[in-house]
Amino acid sequence: MKQEKTQAKRTGDIGEAAAERYLRRKGYDILARNYRIRGGETDIIAAKGEYIVFAEVKTRNTASLARPSDWVDIRKQKKLILSAADYLEKHDTQLQPRFDVIEVVYDKRTEIIVSIEHIEDAFTQTGDYAQF
């Protein structure tokens, strides 16, 4: 079980690094990685234009039957919202908050990122929870 958890963490770390590179290439400034509070975490906090983006990165192997975003359920969305509220309370900004999901598909066998899908404005903090 511990080895399984380690592999999942490694895969997640690879996906987050790929997502960060992707966002940088798209002109985003990375403000924070793995912003943690009690009860929640945001994988990447970035800024571009008028938005401060709180991004959840989900990485899955090519063999997975589900889309990575299928794992960003209402419970996870609420944790992201709490984490974002904490960040915004501690960091003054005039930027408009936005919640994005970044799907990374990774082939563990070849160790290649197969695809990255950036879902902008995936859900809102007003209770309009996404159903991908």
C-alpha positions in Angstrom: 0.0 0.0 0.0 2.8 2.4 0.9 4.5 1.8 -2.5 1.2 2.4 -4.2 0.8 5.7 -2.4 4.3 6.7 -3.3 3.7 5.9 -7.0 0.4 8.0 -6.9 2.3 10.9 -5.2 5.1 10.7 -7.8 2.5 10.7 -10.7 0.8 13.7 -9.1 4.1 15.6 -8.7 4.9 14.9 -12.4 1.5 16.2 -13.4 1.7 19.3 -11.3 5.2 20.1 -12.7 3.8 19.6 -16.3 0.8 21.8 -15.5 3.1 24.6 -14.1 5.2 24.5 -17.3 2.1 24.6 -19.4 0.7 27.6 -17.5 4.1 29.5 -17.8 4.1 28.9 -21.6 0.6 30.3 -21.7 1.8 33.5 -20.0 0.7 32.8 -16.4 2.7 34.0 -13.4 3.0 31.2 -10.8 2.3 32.7 -7.4 2.3 29.5 -5.3 2.4 25.7 -5.5 0.7 23.4 -3.1 -0.8 26.1 -1.0 -2.1 24.2 2.1 -4.5 25.1 4.9 -6.2 23.0 7.4 -8.8 21.2 5.4 -7.7 22.0 1.9 -5.0 22.6 -0.6 -4.6 24.3 -4.0 -2.1 22.8 -6.4 -1.2 25.9 -8.3 -2.1 29.6 -7.8 -1.4 31.7 -10.8 -2.2 35.1 -12.3 -2.8 36.2 -15.8 -4.6 39.3 -17.0 -7.5 40.2 -14.7 -7.6 36.7 -13.0 -6.0 35.0 -10.1 -6.4 31.3 -10.8 -6.8 28.6 -8.2 -6.0 25.4 -10.2 -6.6 21.8 -9.2 -4.3 19.5 -11.2 -5.5 15.9 -11.7 -3.1 13.4 -13.3 -4.2 10.0 -14.5 -2.4 7.2 -16.3 -3.4 6.5 -19.9 -4.9 3.2 -18.7 -7.5 5.0 -16.5 -11.1 4.7 -17.6 -12.2 8.0 -16.1 -11.2 11.6 -17.1 -8.9 13.2 -14.5 -11.5 15.9 -13.9 -14.0 13.3 -12.7 -12.1 13.3 -9.4 -12.8 17.0 -8.8 -16.1 16.3 -7.0 -18.1 18.8 -4.9 -16.1 17.9 -1.8 -12.8 18.8 -3.5 -14.3 21.9 -5.0 -15.3 23.1 -1.5 -11.8 22.5 -0.2 -10.4 24.6 -3.1 -12.8 27.4 -2.3 -11.7 27.4 1.4 -8.1 27.4 0.4 -8.6 30.3 -2.1 -10.5 32.3 0.6 -7.6 31.8 3.0 -5.1 32.9 0.3 -7.1 36.0 -0.7 -7.5 37.0 3.0 -3.7 36.9 3.4 -2.7 38.3 0.0 -4.3 41.6 -1.2 -5.2 41.6 -4.9 -7.5 43.3 -7.2 -7.6 40.3 -9.5 -10.8 38.3 -10.1 -10.7 34.8 -8.6 -11.2 31.9 -11.0 -11.2 28.1 -10.4 -9.6 26.0 -13.1 -9.0 22.3 -13.4 -6.0 21.0 -15.3 -6.2 17.4 -16.6 -2.9 15.7 -17.2 -2.7 12.3 -18.9 0.6 10.5 -18.2 1.9 7.3 -19.7 3.8 5.7 -16.8 5.3 3.1 -19.1 7.0 5.6 -21.4 7.1 8.4 -18.8 5.6 10.8 -21.3 2.9 13.4 -20.7 0.3 12.4 -23.3 -2.0 15.4 -23.0 -2.9 18.5 -20.9 -6.4 19.9 -20.9 -7.0 23.2 -19.2 -10.6 23.7 -18.1 -10.9 27.4 -17.3 -13.6 28.6 -14.9 -14.5 25.0 -14.1 -16.8 26.0 -11.2 -17.7 29.1 -9.2 -17.7 29.8 -5.5 -21.4 30.5 -5.4 -22.4 26.9 -5.3 -22.5 26.3 -9.1 -20.5 23.1 -8.7 -19.2 21.6 -11.9 -20.4 18.4 -13.3 -17.8 17.5 -15.9 
